[in-house]
């Protein structure tokens, strides 16, 4: 017969295991959501005349993971999204651009969120801008010219606008998803 403390330890262990499984499942869903949005983005004809401008719909999953979990999970989702979407919907060369943008964007969003000074749409807009900056830095090294930096003003504006829209969408759905995550973890 188990003592009361052993039963409590077993129950506590079972609860931690269930919470871990639930967290893993939600992260898997966020990654799948990001990849679906990446695919949808390939179907949308968005002709701006400027290379590199995309809607960035998949970044909704990254910003949600940052607010639902922690910075490690957001960086993981961001990295996997960049790798898998490049492989599935782009090419191997795209991985360099995607990772540079994803990492710089994610790091800035993590730091801004940790500071506690900024609201979600502002953090998302900064992430959108830094994603474009990261990709431009890689482009400048790859093509060995700084001529690509002429795109900076336009890409900053695009990153701000799209980032604000993604941030507003995240602000809208986040309370509902937090409720679902809490129910799933209990």
Secondary structure per residue as TSV (DSSP state, phi and psi in degrees):
chain	resnum	aa	ss	phi	psi
A	1	X	-	360.0	133.3
A	2	X	-	-80.9	143.9
A	3	X	-	-76.9	169.2
A	4	X	H	-61.8	-41.1
A	5	X	H	-66.1	-38.3
A	6	X	H	-64.8	-39.2
A	7	X	H	-65.8	-40.0
A	8	X	H	-65.8	-40.8
A	9	X	H	-63.3	-42.8
A	10	X	H	-64.4	-42.3
A	11	X	H	-64.7	-42.5
A	12	X	H	-63.2	-41.5
A	13	X	H	-64.3	-42.6
A	14	X	H	-63.3	-40.2
A	15	X	H	-65.6	-41.3
A	16	X	H	-64.0	-41.4
A	17	X	H	-64.5	-41.9
A	18	X	H	-65.3	-40.2
A	19	X	H	-64.5	-39.5
A	20	X	H	-64.8	-43.1
A	21	X	H	-64.6	-42.4
A	22	X	H	-62.8	-42.8
A	23	X	H	-63.3	-44.0
A	24	X	H	-61.3	-41.6
A	25	X	H	-63.8	-44.4
A	26	X	H	-65.5	-37.9
A	27	X	H	-64.9	-39.4
A	28	X	H	-61.2	-41.1
A	29	X	H	-65.6	-40.0
A	30	X	H	-64.5	-40.3
A	31	X	H	-65.3	-43.8
A	32	X	H	-61.7	-41.0
A	33	X	H	-60.0	-44.5
A	34	X	H	-61.9	-42.2
A	35	X	H	-70.0	-36.2
A	36	X	H	-64.1	-44.3
A	37	X	H	-64.8	-36.5
A	38	X	H	-62.5	-41.8
A	39	X	H	-65.5	-45.4
A	40	X	H	-57.8	-39.2
A	41	X	H	-62.4	-31.8
A	42	X	H	-71.0	-23.0
A	43	X	H	-84.1	-19.8
A	44	X	S	-86.4	122.7
A	45	X	-	-81.2	107.5
A	46	X	-	-121.1	90.9
A	47	X	-	-97.0	103.1
A	48	X	-	-105.2	-14.9
A	49	X	S	83.0	-2.4
A	50	X	S	-119.8	123.2
A	51	X	T	-65.2	139.4
A	52	X	T	100.3	-14.2
A	53	X	-	-82.3	119.4
A	54	X	-	-131.6	166.1
A	55	X	-	-71.7	-31.6
A	56	X	-	72.3	29.8
A	57	X	T	-58.6	-36.5
A	58	X	T	-66.3	-18.9
A	59	X	H	-68.6	-12.7
A	60	X	H	-59.8	-40.2
A	61	X	H	-65.8	-36.4
A	62	X	H	-67.6	-47.4
A	63	X	H	-65.6	-36.1
A	64	X	H	-65.5	-41.5
A	65	X	H	-65.2	-33.9
A	66	X	H	-64.0	-38.0
A	67	X	H	-88.2	-24.9
A	68	X	H	-84.6	-32.0
A	69	X	S	-123.9	-112.7
A	70	X	-	-145.0	178.0
A	71	X	H	-64.1	-33.7
A	72	X	H	-64.2	-42.5
A	73	X	H	-69.0	-37.0
A	74	X	H	-64.8	-42.0
A	75	X	H	-66.3	-37.5
A	76	X	H	-63.9	-48.9
A	77	X	H	-61.4	-42.8
A	78	X	H	-62.0	-44.6
A	79	X	H	-66.4	-48.1
A	80	X	H	-64.1	-38.6
A	81	X	H	-60.7	-46.4
A	82	X	H	-63.0	-46.2
A	83	X	H	-65.4	-52.4
A	84	X	H	-70.2	-40.7
A	85	X	H	-68.0	-33.5
A	86	X	H	-65.7	-43.0
A	87	X	H	-69.6	-40.0
A	88	X	H	-79.7	-39.0
A	89	X	H	-120.7	4.1
A	90	X	S	-136.8	-129.0
A	91	X	-	-147.2	173.9
A	92	X	T	-63.2	-34.1
A	93	X	T	-66.2	-30.7
A	94	X	H	-63.8	-23.0
A	95	X	H	-59.7	-40.7
A	96	X	H	-57.7	-50.0
A	97	X	H	-64.1	-45.3
A	98	X	H	-64.0	-45.0
A	99	X	H	-66.7	-41.9
A	100	X	H	-60.4	-47.4
A	101	X	H	-65.5	-43.3
A	102	X	H	-64.3	-45.9
A	103	X	H	-68.0	-45.9
A	104	X	H	-63.2	-44.2
A	105	X	H	-60.0	-48.6
A	106	X	H	-65.7	-42.1
A	107	X	H	-61.9	-44.7
A	108	X	H	-63.3	-43.5
A	109	X	H	-64.5	-38.8
A	110	X	H	-61.8	-48.0
A	111	X	H	-63.8	-41.4
A	112	X	H	-65.6	-41.1
A	113	X	H	-66.1	-43.2
A	114	X	H	-62.3	-31.3
A	115	X	H	-66.2	-29.9
A	116	X	T	76.9	6.7
A	117	X	-	-92.4	-14.1
A	118	X	S	-121.6	148.9
A	119	X	-	-86.6	160.4
A	120	X	H	-52.7	-47.6
A	121	X	H	-62.0	-35.0
A	122	X	H	-68.6	-41.3
A	123	X	H	-62.8	-43.5
A	124	X	H	-64.0	-42.3
A	125	X	H	-62.6	-41.5
A	126	X	H	-63.8	-38.8
A	127	X	H	-62.9	-40.2
A	128	X	H	-62.7	-42.7
A	129	X	H	-64.9	-47.1
A	130	X	H	-68.5	-28.4
A	131	X	H	-61.9	-46.2
A	132	X	H	-65.4	-39.8
A	133	X	H	-62.5	-44.4
A	134	X	H	-59.2	-42.5
A	135	X	H	-68.9	-36.6
A	136	X	H	-66.7	-36.5
A	137	X	H	-62.0	-45.7
A	138	X	H	-62.8	-43.3
A	139	X	H	-60.5	-40.5
A	140	X	H	-62.4	-38.5
A	141	X	H	-73.3	-39.7
A	142	X	H	-68.0	-46.8
A	143	X	H	-88.5	-3.6
A	144	X	T	56.3	38.8
A	145	X	-	-148.8	147.0
A	146	X	G	-91.7	7.2
A	147	X	G	-59.7	-27.9
A	148	X	G	-66.1	-18.8
A	149	X	G	-70.8	-10.8
A	150	X	G	-64.5	-20.0
A	151	X	G	-79.8	-9.7
A	152	X	H	-52.5	-52.4
A	153	X	H	-58.0	-43.1
A	154	X	H	-68.8	-41.1
A	155	X	H	-70.9	-29.1
A	156	X	H	-66.8	-45.4
A	157	X	H	-62.7	-44.7
A	158	X	H	-61.6	-43.6
A	159	X	H	-62.5	-40.0
A	160	X	H	-64.3	-48.9
A	161	X	H	-64.4	-52.0
A	162	X	H	-65.2	-41.3
A	163	X	H	-61.4	-40.1
A	164	X	H	-64.6	-40.2
A	165	X	H	-65.5	-46.1
A	166	X	H	-62.3	-42.0
A	167	X	H	-63.6	-39.6
A	168	X	H	-65.6	-41.5
A	169	X	H	-62.7	-42.9
A	170	X	H	-63.3	-41.7
A	171	X	H	-61.1	-35.5
A	172	X	H	-70.8	-45.8
A	173	X	H	-88.3	-19.2
A	174	X	H	-55.7	-46.6
A	175	X	H	-59.7	-36.8
A	176	X	H	-68.7	-42.3
A	177	X	H	-71.0	-36.8
A	178	X	H	-59.9	-39.2
A	179	X	H	-63.3	-42.2
A	180	X	H	-65.6	-43.6
A	181	X	H	-62.7	-41.9
A	182	X	H	-62.8	-41.1
A	183	X	H	-66.5	-37.3
A	184	X	H	-70.5	-30.3
A	185	X	H	-81.1	-16.8
A	186	X	-	-95.8	360.0
